[in-house]
Amino acid sequence: MSEPIDDHFRTAVATFAATTAELPTGLPAETALALFDAQVGSRQLDLMARELGKAGQGYYSIGSSGHEGNAAVAAALRVTDPALLHYRSGGFYLARAAQVPGHDGLRDVLLGIVAAAEEPIAGGRHKVFGHKALNIVPQTSTIASHLPRALGLAFGIERAAKLRRETEWPADSVVVCSFGDASANHSTAAGAINSAVYCGYQGLPVPLLLVCEDNGIGISVRTPAGWIRHAYGSRPGLRYFEADGSDLGDALATARAAAEWVRANRAPAFLRLRTVRLMGHAGSDVESAYRSAAEINADYADDPVTRTAELLVGAGVLTAEQALQRYLDAGARVRELAGQVIGLPKLTSAAQVIEPLAPSRPDRGSAADPPPPDDARAPATLAQSINTALGDVLAADPGALVFGEDVAVKGGVYGVTRGLRKRFGAARVFDSPLDEQSVLGTALGTALAGFLPIAEIQYLAYLHNAADQLRGEAATLGFFSQGQYRNPMLVRIAGYGYQRGFGGHFHNDNAVAALRDIPGLVVASPSRPDDAAAMLRGCAAAARADGRVCVFLEPIALYHTRDLHEPGDDGWLAADPGGSVPLGSPRVHGHGEDLTMVSFGNGVRMSLRVARRLSERGIGCRVLDLRWLAPLPVEAVLREARRTGRVLVVDETRFTGGVAEPLLAALVDGCFGGAVARVTSADSFIPLGPAAHRVLLSEEEIEKAAVRLCE
């Protein structure tokens, strides 16, 4: 069954005839034909995707029909300009592919539609527009989640030039990022655009071209007429351009003007490309459920493929018959290629699917792991130790950056980054806007530009409004590019409870479940000062060498703790041993044979205090400090559990969704036959003042549970 828009083109083109009209200035016939081919190819891919889907041979994909005018944006840019594309940017992809000799963009897209393992960017894991040779960074582009990364990449290219560092893109590159009108309303887009303007206001170069492909509807929800122009058309610091995406001449001229302005001024610009949406939101969408037939048919008049054919025929570049034949030839070519790719192998095992998630390939780059210090360092607090390790990484890796809210001039709320800005300069240690999505986006983008970003989220509770930048963007880039693109990064987060004299929910937060279930994400959780320094350097090494994304959870309550058992004993101070700690390696304290306590963070200190009291009662304990919440050191947990036959999991996070749950599951899976118990904090937010201790795990609870387990 043919699609109505296909029938419309065939009927309309037959009525076209040459006129006295000429091609617009700046649009030579050769360029116009090349862009028409990209538009036609994109349309034929959409038609084939629907056909394959109905036959069960293709998989969910969103078409670009009605948006083919974005091919003009590709023509206005250089192949070396990095692009982060909207899922309707098929015309752009094919136009750029045509600029690289020997590249077959049609086959690329078809391989994605059928989820073939040899698809060049995601290897069949998802249908995305991306290709290393085309400088198109793969994005799912849902809810504008890629805009913060685009901002960070534009910032990173300029920061690299300032620091005289090379990137894989020329220093005068323009970063282009396309998205839909519905996405323009999302807080992620609003925050990224605000941060771009914020940078420009301070004189910081950000060569970012934002392309809003405005078709007036998001799935079934209408965008009010004129809203995008109203919202972004007169914003100070954001140069605004607008073009008719169905008019190839207008789209190309305006896109060129916008790209040239960004390239010359190194400042953000916003291009609204007016489009229509043809054939609904996606293959499964029943558009007639929310749009009338008359409204749907009215959009056919603005079909960019038909309009470009009319332009070419009117100017005498093609006859009507030649335009139709070009369209039919593209369809035949797509059909031929589809026949070739349908039977290609798919991903056939879990190992194949997850292979890009947790690479361990130290030959891929510098380990960024400084040697042990020349002189012995004095015992230090946790905060001081982290500060030292950050200095080590900054000194060893000229591409390392430290940034976040309050980290530079003030040195952090708790003084953890104090002195780093003075030592390494404002270009490498700097403050960010108070927007966690933009902080993480800056990390994502600067990582693409070749840096090792170390971003700080001021409190764990502040992460949750930006968690998708880790889940949907940071952790997926290697997955969707088979490791061809990487965003090595560390995210330092002050967290957990037990902070005295300050807090409540937004400054004491023990919710870690949202981090632990992100595939491939490293979650480090140091408790002791010496461990923290070595673990941070280990994270830096893994990020640099393997492109790992690491979260470093720092217990606020232990930042300045000095004592362990008695006031003045300095038992929690420790000297930095130098070197690094491999990911997933735990640490065992004590050699007791009666009970193994498994813990992390604040729980380690509490467990050690309890273990001392238990030893006075004749109960010998060993304390296993996990140090890593992902990957969990499961083998070590089983080994230490079997040595005593009794395990108490001491988990300062919540009863539901806490760290104890996977540990207990690991003991069951490992066929541990001994006694097991857990103690946790309550399923509650953490209140102010003394009430916090009514819901947080206490030493008394740990001790009682340990005694019961050993009876």
DRENLOSE-266418 format. One line per 10 residues: their letters; for each residue x, y, z of C-alpha. Coordinates in steps of 0.001 Angstrom, whole numbers, padded with zeros to 6 digits. Layout:
N
A) X/Y/Z | ...
//
This chain:
711
MSEPIDDHFR) 000000/000000/000000 | 001491/003342/-001037 | 001708/006339/001274 | -000419/009415/000403 | 002624/011714/000368 | 004291/009432/-002177 | 001197/009592/-004396 | 001085/013362/-003936 | 004638/013820/-005197 | 004112/011648/-008238
TAVATFAATT) 000920/013492/-009154 | 002232/016976/-008441 | 005520/016662/-010310 | 003698/015700/-013490 | 002070/019145/-013524 | 005307/021116/-013262 | 006661/023025/-016247 | 009591/025296/-016986 | 009021/029005/-016351 | 011096/032153/-016589
AELPTGLPAE) 012129/031722/-012954 | 015783/031288/-012089 | 017444/029530/-009222 | 017980/031793/-006212 | 021280/033624/-005950 | 023827/031450/-004188 | 022129/028215/-005229 | 023886/026895/-008335 | 022298/024030/-010222 | 024905/021509/-009050
TALALFDAQV) 024229/022333/-005396 | 020478/022317/-005898 | 020596/018884/-007530 | 022801/017476/-004773 | 020427/018722/-002090 | 017405/017424/-004001 | 019059/014014/-004092 | 019572/014155/-000326 | 015942/015142/000200 | 014654/012455/-002142
GSRQLDLMAR) 016899/009830/-000573 | 015658/010724/002888 | 012034/010442/001722 | 012619/007069/000137 | 014281/005835/003328 | 011182/006855/005284 | 008927/004993/002872 | 011121/001905/003035 | 011293/002065/006849 | 007501/001892/006979
ELGKAGQGYY) 007420/-000964/004522 | 010067/-002915/006426 | 008314/-002261/009705 | 005018/-003607/008426 | 006831/-006694/007150 | 008528/-007256/010511 | 011946/-006714/008952 | 012560/-003196/010234 | 012342/-001710/013701 | 011005/001406/015345
SIGSSGHEGN) 012295/004533/013719 | 011088/008101/013377 | 010995/009506/009860 | 012272/012809/008521 | 009476/013488/006037 | 008628/017172/005951 | 011989/018076/007473 | 014148/017394/004422 | 014986/021093/004243 | 017617/020430/006897
AAVAAALRVT) 019806/019202/004046 | 020466/022902/003437 | 021944/023233/006925 | 024472/020519/006092 | 025378/022370/002888 | 025938/025570/004875 | 028496/023924/007149 | 031804/022146/006730 | 032148/018398/007014 | 034546/019050/009883
DPALLHYRSG) 031901/020908/011915 | 030652/018507/014612 | 026921/017821/014429 | 024543/016532/017112 | 021343/015801/015254 | 017609/015648/015828 | 016012/012320/014962 | 014342/013951/011920 | 017618/015130/010386 | 017784/012518/007635
GFYLARAAQV) 018257/015141/004931 | 021205/016607/006813 | 022800/013179/007219 | 022558/012310/003533 | 023714/015756/002398 | 026796/015522/004586 | 027482/011923/003558 | 027436/013047/-000077 | 030243/015492/000721 | 032564/012605/001609
PGHDGLRDVL) 033669/010744/-001542 | 032734/007085/-001595 | 030366/007281/001364 | 026915/005679/001061 | 024577/007416/003483 | 021556/005467/002265 | 023133/002169/003289 | 024146/003585/006665 | 020572/004485/007527 | 019118/001223/006225
LGIVAAAEEP) 021565/-000758/008344 | 020192/001093/011351 | 016564/000474/010362 | 017123/-003303/010203 | 019387/-003283/013307 | 022287/-004926/011471 | 025406/-005573/013506 | 027599/-003957/010834 | 025759/-000625/011056 | 028688/001820/011227
IAGGRHKVFG) 027931/003803/014374 | 025753/001877/016861 | 026272/-001612/015472 | 022541/-002308/015447 | 021949/-001192/019037 | 019748/001734/018047 | 018728/003654/014959 | 020622/006933/015314 | 022202/009425/012948 | 025935/009237/013539
HKALNIVPQT) 029206/008480/011815 | 032775/009139/012867 | 033956/009995/009343 | 031111/012511/008981 | 031730/014158/012365 | 028170/013349/013384 | 028067/012403/017065 | 025231/009902/017666 | 022332/011176/019769 | 018955/009774/020698
STIASHLPRA) 017934/013469/020854 | 014901/012819/023045 | 013693/015706/025203 | 016573/017852/023943 | 018956/015890/026169 | 021806/016466/023711 | 021780/020274/023933 | 023914/020490/027105 | 026538/018281/025441 | 026494/020481/022331
LGLAFGIERA) 027050/023531/024525 | 029914/021739/026278 | 031525/020752/022995 | 031390/024322/021661 | 032858/025552/024947 | 035481/022794/024853 | 036661/023583/021328 | 037234/027182/022348 | 038841/026259/025671 | 041194/023918/023809
AKLRRETEWP) 042248/026799/021561 | 042842/028977/024610 | 045002/026307/026212 | 046693/025499/022870 | 045446/021942/022884 | 044511/020030/019756 | 041083/018483/019273 | 039792/016285/016470 | 037978/019337/015106 | 039499/022543/013659
ADSVVVCSFG) 039780/025472/016027 | 037300/027540/013990 | 034623/024827/013975 | 030944/025505/014496 | 028990/023000/016579 | 025521/022432/015139 | 022722/020963/017227 | 019239/020311/015853 | 016043/019637/017792 | 012275/019978/017529
DASANHSTAA) 009903/022731/018589 | 008378/020570/021321 | 011833/019856/022742 | 012550/023593/022831 | 010151/023795/025794 | 012023/021237/027871 | 014059/022434/030831 | 017105/020702/029349 | 016934/022893/026245 | 016099/026026/028215
GAINSAVYCG) 019021/025442/030563 | 021530/024746/027811 | 020488/027771/025776 | 020540/029953/028873 | 024057/028744/029700 | 025211/029473/026144 | 023905/033037/026447 | 025370/033265/029951 | 028809/032363/028599 | 028493/034884/025793
YQGLPVPLLL) 027480/037598/028247 | 030766/037030/030078 | 032769/037148/026860 | 033388/033399/026750 | 033337/032113/023140 | 030662/029493/022386 | 030410/028729/018627 | 027045/026952/018794 | 024405/026917/016065 | 021054/025794/017462
VCEDNGIGIS) 018654/024620/014762 | 015035/024283/015810 | 013135/022254/013220 | 009690/023674/013942 | 006852/021593/012540 | 004334/022945/015027 | 003537/019710/016834 | 005085/017314/019341 | 003548/013869/018851 | -000061/015083/019245
VRTPAGWIRH) 000461/018313/021210 | 000356/021559/019239 | 003029/024203/019591 | 001245/027570/019635 | 001759/029479/016386 | 004678/031862/016693 | 005825/030457/020032 | 009412/029664/019030 | 009947/033165/017627 | 008323/034661/020713
AYGSRPGLRY) 010487/032581/023069 | 013818/032936/021278 | 013493/035590/018591 | 014470/038600/020657 | 016645/037226/023416 | 019710/039378/024097 | 022913/037496/023395 | 021263/034967/021077 | 021344/035907/017387 | 018116/034770/015741
FEADGSDLGD) 017560/033555/012168 | 014456/032149/010549 | 013898/030350/007274 | 011270/028361/005395 | 012531/024786/005400 | 010368/023989/002392 | 012066/026711/000327 | 015515/025369/-000544 | 016900/028748/-001563 | 015728/030485/001597
ALATARAAAE) 016857/027621/003832 | 020342/027527/002317 | 020883/031290/002294 | 019706/031673/005883 | 021628/028653/007138 | 024781/030002/005513 | 024249/033400/007119 | 023715/031792/010518 | 026734/029477/010224 | 028990/032287/009016
WVRANRAPAF) 027828/034533/011848 | 028596/031885/014481 | 031960/031074/012900 | 033000/034714/012798 | 031628/035797/016177 | 032198/032575/018185 | 028831/033161/019813 | 025545/031216/019869 | 022837/031647/017257 | 019351/030215/016921
LRLRTVRLMG) 017964/029166/013542 | 014267/028430/013370 | 013666/026217/010353 | 009949/026140/009601 | 008963/022617/008595 | 005956/020334/008334 | 005574/016839/009683 | 004460/014301/007117 | 003435/010686/007812 | 002912/011301/011520
HAGSDVESAY) 005241/011169/014478 | 006489/007630/013875 | 005530/004456/012079 | 003147/003405/014857 | 001495/006820/015170 | -002142/007153/014034 | -002093/010821/013123 | -005763/010882/012156 | -006615/010443/015842 | -005662/014035/016568
RSAAEINADY) -005446/015820/013194 | -008171/016186/010605 | -007705/014886/007077 | -007951/018427/005763 | -005152/019595/008058 | -002920/016689/007131 | -003519/017209/003408 | -002903/020951/003709 | 000699/020264/004737 | 001356/018561/001407
ADDPVTRTAE) 001618/022015/-000184 | 004726/022604/001930 | 006344/019235/001255 | 010022/020222/000779 | 010706/017408/-001696 | 007855/018510/-003933 | 008774/022189/-003556 | 012402/021541/-004539 | 011290/019540/-007585 | 009068/022427/-008590
LLVGAGVLTA) 011975/024849/-008181 | 014291/022737/-010350 | 011723/022189/-013065 | 010681/025830/-013070 | 014298/026960/-013497 | 014861/024481/-016315 | 017446/022462/-014409 | 015280/019336/-014785 | 012210/018440/-016745 | 009209/017081/-014870
EQALQRYLDA) 010020/013644/-016236 | 013633/013895/-015079 | 012596/015004/-011598 | 010208/012076/-011299 | 012832/009678/-012644 | 015364/010934/-010104 | 012808/010214/-007392 | 012056/006760/-008776 | 015739/005933/-009194 | 016362/006823/-005569
GARVRELAGQ) 013496/004537/-004567 | 014931/001709/-006648 | 018342/002212/-005115 | 016904/002169/-001586 | 014940/-000979/-002397 | 018061/-002660/-003773 | 020068/-001762/-000693 | 017256/-002877/001596 | 017334/-006267/-000060 | 021048/-006480/000654
VIGLPKLTSA) 020879/-005521/004335 | 017721/-007345/005485 | 019513/-010647/005929 | 022678/-009310/007507 | 023568/-010664/010958 | 022114/-009003/014034 | 023600/-008855/017505 | 023153/-012397/018773 | 024411/-012468/022377 | 024307/-010405/025526
AQVIEPLAPS) 028101/-010210/025406 | 027944/-008578/021966 | 025332/-006076/023063 | 027063/-004912/026226 | 030656/-005035/024960 | 031019/-001231/024592 | 029690/-000472/028086 | 032711/-001153/030291 | 035865/-001136/028176 | 039219/-001918/029674
RPDRGSAADP) 041798/-001046/027065 | 044724/000810/028631 | 046476/001005/025272 | 043871/003569/024154 | 045526/006478/025923 | 047522/007854/028821 | 046610/006424/032182 | 046774/009908/033732 | 048040/008149/036853 | 050841/010144/038485
PPPDDARAPA) 053664/008311/040244 | 053771/008136/044025 | 054875/011398/045641 | 058604/011949/046041 | 058263/012770/049714 | 055958/011148/052237 | 052767/013134/052666 | 051541/013873/056138 | 048353/012260/057441 | 045370/014229/056142
TLAQSINTAL) 041613/014460/056305 | 039348/013156/053573 | 038867/016664/052161 | 042592/017360/052158 | 043343/014017/050529 | 040858/014609/047714 | 042319/018070/047202 | 045790/016561/046900 | 044614/013948/044424 | 042855/016560/042304
GDVLAADPGA) 046103/018501/042201 | 047962/015354/041168 | 045583/014734/038268 | 045671/018378/037139 | 049466/018341/037264 | 049840/015019/035448 | 047213/015648/032770 | 047264/019086/031082 | 043813/018302/029705 | 042192/017869/033098
LVFGEDVAVK) 039595/020492/034078 | 037904/021050/037450 | 034621/022966/037491 | 031230/023272/039138 | 029316/025561/041445 | 031622/027450/043867 | 034662/025268/043172 | 037056/027952/041901 | 037177/031234/043798 | 035689/029850/047011
GGVYGVTRGL) 037329/026454/046704 | 034117/024550/047264 | 031518/024717/050017 | 033712/022437/052132 | 037081/023673/050908 | 037829/020514/048930 | 039034/022419/045836 | 040698/025247/047751 | 043873/026573/046118 | 043454/024703/042827
RKRFGAARVF) 042404/027763/040841 | 045399/029741/042042 | 047727/026857/041269 | 046401/025824/037850 | 044678/028948/036563 | 041125/030057/035784 | 041153/028359/032374 | 041347/024928/034038 | 039577/025487/037353 | 036421/027546/037003
DSPLDEQSVL) 032956/028161/038377 | 029817/027168/036478 | 026249/028445/036414 | 023925/026996/039019 | 022432/024447/036630 | 023367/020823/037083 | 022294/019857/033561 | 024674/022427/032124 | 027452/021364/034487 | 027191/017780/033281
GTALGTALAG) 026701/018878/029674 | 029903/020885/029891 | 031646/017740/031083 | 030176/015687/028240 | 031178/018215/025599 | 034646/019060/026867 | 035349/015328/027067 | 034519/015053/023364 | 036939/017915/022794 | 039756/015869/024342
FLPIAEIQYL) 039682/017074/027937 | 039361/015079/031143 | 036554/016977/032900 | 036167/016654/036668 | 032785/018197/037366 | 031330/018789/040803 | 027657/018444/041722 | 027436/020299/044981 | 025092/017863/046749 | 023707/014452/045871
AYLHNAADQL) 020155/015792/046118 | 020974/018259/043337 | 021942/015494/040938 | 018481/014076/040495 | 017186/016919/038324 | 020031/016232/035899 | 020465/012470/036201 | 019527/011871/032558 | 022732/013608/031507 | 024488/010625/033107
RGEAATLGFF) 021953/007940/032232 | 020782/009002/028778 | 023871/010827/027510 | 027146/010045/029278 | 026679/006310/029743 | 025160/005711/026307 | 027687/007440/024050 | 030078/004502/023896 | 027116/002128/023587 | 025659/003993/020599
SQGQYRNPML) 029031/004512/018924 | 030763/001195/019705 | 033440/003184/021492 | 034216/005403/018496 | 033182/008380/020590 | 033991/008590/024278 | 033240/011026/027087 | 035807/010261/029792 | 034773/012146/032900 | 034613/012236/036678
VRIAGYGYQR) 031645/013648/038550 | 032385/014496/042160 | 029304/014562/044378 | 029122/015424/048069 | 026521/013152/049597 | 025114/010833/052229 | 023849/011825/055674 | 025207/012490/059175 | 026196/016095/058432 | 025770/018024/061670
GFGGHFHNDN) 024491/021558/062100 | 023454/021931/058478 | 021276/020069/056145 | 017907/018567/055817 | 016987/016746/052659 | 018833/018926/050157 | 022163/018750/051957 | 021878/015237/053356 | 020799/012693/050760 | 021425/008944/050711
AVAALRDIPG) 019584/008010/047470 | 022015/006131/045227 | 019704/003765/043351 | 019470/006106/040351 | 023237/005805/039907 | 023703/002127/040575 | 021432/000925/037787 | 023128/002862/034961 | 024959/000312/032780 | 028698/000873/032605
LVVASPSRPD) 028770/003734/035110 | 031534/003563/037712 | 030392/004600/041192 | 033208/005140/043680 | 032454/005633/047369 | 035558/006288/049457 | 035469/006519/053224 | 039115/006866/054297 | 041445/009661/053185 | 044147/007389/051772
DAAAMLRGCA) 041603/005363/049824 | 039959/008502/048444 | 043167/009833/046934 | 044131/006547/045302 | 040572/005885/044105 | 040259/009314/042522 | 043478/008765/040623 | 042182/005332/039625 | 039021/006915/038248 | 041095/009440/036321
AAARADGRVC) 043188/006639/034860 | 040120/004635/033812 | 038469/007703/032328 | 041507/008700/030307 | 042520/005250/029151 | 039132/003649/028592 | 036666/006518/028318 | 034911/005516/031548 | 032296/007719/033187 | 032955/007793/036919
VFLEPIALYH) 030879/009167/039781 | 032833/009906/042951 | 030518/009946/045983 | 032192/011814/048838 | 030756/011463/052391 | 030203/015027/053609 | 030249/014025/057255 | 033752/012562/056881 | 035339/015492/055002 | 036946/016993/058104
TRDLHEPGDD) 036743/014044/060506 | 040024/013410/062319 | 039252/010897/065045 | 038101/007293/065007 | 037529/005955/068536 | 038386/008744/070946 | 038538/012541/070700 | 042042/013533/069690 | 043195/010086/068555 | 043551/011261/064908
GWLAADPGGS) 042555/007727/063950 | 040732/008800/060794 | 043646/010746/059360 | 045753/008889/056810 | 048706/009584/054577 | 048292/009477/050812 | 050181/006401/049585 | 050359/007677/046003 | 049402/005573/043024 | 045880/004482/042233
VPLGSPRVHG) 043317/001846/043123 | 041872/-000371/040365 | 038137/-000133/039791 | 036128/-002551/041892 | 038865/-003454/044385 | 037722/-003431/048054 | 039681/-003144/051278 | 039491/-005336/054364 | 040114/-004040/057902 | 040790/-006557/060655
HGEDLTMVSF) 041141/-010326/060789 | 038276/-011433/063023 | 036891/-014929/062461 | 033376/-014474/063902 | 031683/-011864/061730 | 032175/-010049/058429 | 030676/-006562/058240 | 030283/-005243/054708 | 029935/-001516/054361 | 030988/001709/052603
GNGVRMSLRV) 031083/005469/053205 | 030084/006541/056712 | 029207/002923/057449 | 032885/001933/057424 | 033784/004271/060262 | 030724/003219/062254 | 031497/-000451/061634 | 035091/-000078/062786 | 033940/001619/065974 | 031408/-001146/066576
ARRLSERGIG) 034008/-003817/065803 | 036248/-002473/068549 | 033434/-002677/071089 | 032529/-006170/069917 | 036123/-007310/070336 | 035868/-006352/074005 | 032944/-008793/074194 | 034949/-011576/072573 | 033501/-011219/069055 | 036147/-010954/066350
CRVLDLRWLA) 035147/-008926/063304 | 036532/-008003/059940 | 035169/-005001/058051 | 035035/-005110/054276 | 034985/-001618/052801 | 033385/-002030/049368 | 034910/001254/048147 | 033008/000766/044868 | 029225/000603/044497 | 029601/-000132/040790
PLPVEAVLRE) 031185/-002423/039941 | 030449/-004180/043220 | 033327/-006412/044409 | 031101/-009477/044610 | 033894/-012063/044648 | 035570/-010340/047585 | 032266/-010179/049465 | 031774/-013929/049020 | 035366/-014668/049998 | 035209/-012651/053213
ARRTGRVLVV) 031739/-013968/054024 | 032964/-017572/053824 | 035861/-016828/056147 | 033511/-016078/059046 | 030249/-017747/058030 | 028310/-014677/059166 | 027669/-011465/057252 | 026164/-008203/058413 | 025573/-005680/055628 | 025871/-002176/057096
DETRFTGGVA) 024093/000094/054640 | 023616/003781/055398 | 021320/004158/052384 | 017634/003308/052390 | 015980/-000016/053120 | 014332/000055/049701 | 016623/000489/046717 | 019736/000652/048851 | 023102/-001036/048427 | 022204/-003926/050747
EPLLAALVDG) 019752/-005370/048230 | 022294/-006345/045534 | 024725/-007528/048193 | 022175/-009918/049662 | 021296/-011078/046165 | 024982/-011694/045438 | 025291/-013839/048573 | 022272/-015899/047483 | 023537/-016209/043912 | 026923/-017262/045260
CFGGAVARVT) 025292/-020039/047308 | 026533/-018603/050598 | 025104/-020858/053280 | 025937/-018863/056394 | 023949/-016387/058469 | 023099/-013059/056848 | 021481/-009852/058101 | 021326/-006221/057096 | 020881/-002890/058831 | 019904/000187/056844
SADSFIPLGP) 018525/003662/057151 | 014763/004099/056952 | 012775/004729/053784 | 012628/008431/054471 | 014006/011753/053428 | 016475/013139/055936 | 014991/015873/058149 | 016660/018775/059928 | 018301/018601/063320 | 018212/015708/065780
AAHRVLLSEE) 015273/014130/063943 | 017744/012981/061291 | 019073/010389/063722 | 015631/008824/063972 | 015829/007683/060337 | 019577/007264/059754 | 021376/004051/060637 | 023082/004235/064038 | 025998/002464/065689 | 023628/001101/068281
EIEKAAVRLC) 021566/-000630/065586 | 024715/-002043/064014 | 025954/-003415/067321 | 022622/-004999/068253 | 022342/-006677/064849 | 025916/-007953/065079 | 025356/-009475/068501 | 022129/-011161/067391 | 023892/-012611/064371 | 026668/-014055/066526
E) 024439/-015568/069225
//
